């Protein structure tokens, strides 16, 4: 398998899960501004959406969208228990969190990453995200991981998005559950390896 990624982008979550399942894979970096691969090839010829992540399977099938990629990877190695089986309500709580992270958190950062977002709008955008992270912090108060006592694909995604929160210097003061959570996730060998491979600290 080959993962098309950009360091520190949402593709980091898929990268972490690839390492969690223990299957062989390679990485191919993407310049999202130029839509070019590391060797200069046109990324749009690989993925017409022009975004990361994209996962090229061994049979030549391309899978896009991080939430779909992570579910596919988790289901491909069920023994790793990164996503509960279909019969379990835990699975749907995990999907519930994946959707919340994708729609309420991930997309909420987009205006902060765009250079054409008017400065006057940014304080309200930041305040909205900070309020949502307070909810995340409260949700982590009783559990080691976001869906309970087991690390899941939702944790890989939440960790990735939380890195952005610190990167753009949102006010995370007092969110002690998130602070300890970030440390726990970063200490996982698979996460440390993914961060190192992407040149992140």
N, C-alpha and C positions, 0 to 999 in steps of 0.2 A: 504494500500500500504506500501511497505517497500523499502527504498532507501539504497543501498549499497554504501558506501562512504569512502573516506579518508580525514581527516581534511585538509582544505585548498587546496585540489586538484581541478581539473576541476569539480568534483561532487558538489562543493559548489554552482555552478550556478543552477543545478537542485534542490538542497536543498532550495535555495532562492525561486525558482518558486513554489515549493510545499507549502511553507508558504504563498506565494502570492495568490494562488488559494483557500486556506483555507480548504482543505480537510484533513482528518485524515491520518497520516502516522507514521511509525516508522523508526528508523535509525539503521543500522548495520554496524559497522566499519570494514574495511578490511586492513589487513597487506599485502600490495602489494608485498613486498619482499618475504614473505613466502607463499603468496596466502592462507591466513587463515583468518577466521572470528573471531570475538571477543571471541566466545565460543570454538575456536580451530578447527571448522569444515573446510573442504576443500572448498575454495571459487571457485575453478575450477569446482566443482560439481554443483555449482549454475550458474556460468558464465564461460564457456570454454575460453572466450577471456582473462579472468584474469585481466581485467581493471575495473576502475570505471569511471562514475557511471553505476549502473544497477538498474532498477526499477522493483520490483516484484508486479504485479497487483493483485487485490483481487481475480481474477479468476485463478491465478496461472501462467499467462503469464509473461514472462520476456522480458523487453524492455531494450536494451543497446544503447550506444552512446548518449552523452549529448545533442547534437543538436536535435536528434529525440525525446528524452525524453521531452525536454522543449516544443517542438511543440505539442506533444501529450497532455501534461498537460495544456498548454494554450488553446488548442482547446476543452478540456474537460470542461472548464468553460469560455465560450466566453464572459460572462458578465464582466469579469475582464479586458478584452481588453488588454491582454498581447501580443497578436498577432492578427493583423487585419484580417478580413475575406478574403476569397479567391478572392472575387471580387475587393478588394482594392489594388492599387499599393503599398500602404504603407506596405502591407504584404511582397511583394517581395523585397522592400528595406530592410526590417528587415531580410529576408533570405539572402540578399546580405551581410549584416553586419555579420550575423552568419557565413557565409562561409569565410569571410575575417578573422574574429577572429580565426576560427578553423585552417585555412590553413596557414595564414601569421603570426599570433601572437602566438597562442597556440603551434603549432608544432615548431615554432622558438625557444622556450624555452627548448625543449627536450635536445639538446646538453649541455646546461648549467646545467641541472639536472643530467646528466650522469657522474659518476666519471671517466669513461674511455675516456672522450673527451680530446684530447691533449690541454694543456694550450695555445699553440701557435695559436690555432684556435679560442679561445674564444674572443679576442678583435674584430675580424671581425664579429663574431656572434652578439656580444653586439651592435656594431655599426649599423648593419643591423636592429636590433630590435628598436634601438633608433630612427632611421630614420622613421620607420613605426609608432612609437608613435607620432612623430611630425605630421604626417598626421592625426592621430586620434585627436590630440589636435586641429588642424585646423578645423576638422569636427565638433567639439563641440563648436566652437566659437559663433554660432548663436542660438544654441538650448540647452534646459535644459537636454535633453536625446539624445542618439546617433541617434535615428530615429525621432526626433522631440520633440513634447511637451508631449508625453506620455511614461511612463516607459514600456519597453517591455522585452521579453526574451533576446534580444541582450544585454541589459544593465546588466542583471545578469551575463552573460558570460564575457562581457568586464570588469566589476568590478573584477571578479575572476582573470582574466589574468593580469590586472593592478596591483593587489596585488603582483603578482610574480615579476613584474618589479621593484617594490620598495624593495621586498625581496632580490633580487639578486643585488640590488643597481645599476640599470641602471642609466645613467645620464638623469634625468627628469627635470633638471633645465630649467626654463623658460616656462614649459608646464603648464601654469596657468589655462587653461580651464580644463585640466585633474585633476589638484589639487582640484578645486572647485567641479568638477563632482564627484570625489571620496568621498568628504565630503557629498554631496547630497545623494548619494547612501547609504552610511554608516548610514545616519540618518533615513532611512526607517525602521520602526519597524520590518518588516519581515527580513530585512538584519541583523539588530542588533541581532535578535533572532537566526538566523542561525549561525552567528559568535559565539555567546555565546554557543550554543549547540555543536559546534565543538571545543570549547576551544581556539578560536582565539580572538585576540584583534583588 
